[in-house]
Amino acid sequence: MKVIKSPNPIPGKLPGIFLAGSIGGSTDGSLANDWQKTVEILLNNENIEIYNPRRIDYDSTWKQTIENDKFKEQVNWELNSLEKATVIILYFSPETQSPISLLELGLHAQSGKLLVCCPEGFWRKGNVDIVCAKYGIPTYNTIEELVGAAIVKINM
């Protein structure tokens, strides 16, 4: 397994899993728990690339505009990585609102690449469940189930 974090280039030499989902947006203003680290541990023995957008040097004070080169680089890295990924796992943390994760769900709902975990307590769980049902996106109750499904999908 090789973990690639933004803004590093995506080699694309192995099947890739993009870790979409909650990072920021906790209702108390803090970052969501680092569920991506749990996924990395669970995928440790797989021959894959993991595209993790949780940038080490991210600065929450970056102005979120197209004119801000660092912010633009981050968003473009995520968009490009989502396109290159073989599988996209999408986790909605209940303590967040995750508007960008909702956007990613909409952008990739018909891609055939998505696997979703949206636990009880996520503020828009009903919307997520309806979109997933409409487009045949598999849903899982835990991160462990989500990762297990990703392993099966990537080895198909």
Beta strands, then each sheet from edge to edge (+ up, - down):
strand 1: 2-5
strand 2: 16-21
strand 3: 49-52
strand 4: 87-91
strand 5: 114-117
strand 6: 139-140
sheet 1: 1+ 3+ 2+ 4+ 5+ 6+
end
